[in-house]
Amino acid sequence: MSWKHFNTETETLEISGYLPTELERFHAVVMDEDTWYNEIRRPGKDYAVRVNKFLDGLLAILKFWEEKETCLIYPYMYILHIDLAEDKKTALVSLQRTHSYEFVFKNVEIPFE
């Protein structure tokens, strides 16, 4: 899965970055590219620690919700929204159903630092 943006000069869609495989399972991931590259995966020697901490937190939340939301075993039926909290050290994650656009949960905090 990748981020794509529309290049107004060439009038084409271009890939601007890639997501880890854990996020590829979802129908869509709605996240600002800067959130991933400049905060969660910010360059530096500890970027892998931040990414792993975020992904571990996300997988723990999804595992918890699998008991209440049985269709969660099919992540392609959901849209994952990821935003940043004001401190820019915590992600706010929401999960939305693709068939009804209802949210399963909204703004669950996942620290990555």
BELJOLIN-V524887 format. One record per backbone hydrogen bond with DSSP energy under -1.0 kcal/mol. NH is the residue of the N-H (numbers start at 1). CO is the residue of the C=O. E is the energy in kcal/mol with one decimal. If there is no record, write none. Layout:
# BELJOLIN-V524887
NH/CO/E  NH/CO/E
This chain:
# BELJOLIN-V524887
3/17/-2.2  5/14/-2.3  7/12/-3.1  11/7/-2.0  14/5/-2.8  16/3/-2.6  19/1/-2.1  23/20/-1.7  26/23/-1.1  27/75/-1.0  27/78/-1.8  30/80/-3.3  36/32/-1.2  37/33/-2.6  38/34/-2.3  40/35/-2.4  41/36/-3.6  42/39/-1.0  47/44/-1.3  50/46/-1.8  51/47/-2.5  52/48/-2.5  53/49/-2.4  54/50/-2.3  55/51/-2.8  56/52/-2.7  57/53/-2.0  58/54/-2.5  59/55/-2.7  60/56/-2.0  61/57/-2.0  62/58/-2.5  63/59/-2.2  64/60/-2.1  65/61/-2.2  66/62/-1.3  69/65/-2.9  72/69/-2.2  73/70/-1.2  74/71/-2.5  77/74/-2.2  78/75/-2.0  79/96/-3.1  80/28/-2.7  81/94/-3.0  82/30/-2.8  83/92/-2.3  85/90/-2.8  88/85/-1.7  91/110/-3.0  92/83/-3.0  93/108/-2.8  94/81/-2.5  95/105/-2.4  96/79/-2.7  97/102/-3.2  98/77/-2.4  101/97/-1.2  104/95/-3.1  105/95/-1.1  108/93/-2.9  110/91/-2.6  112/89/-2.2
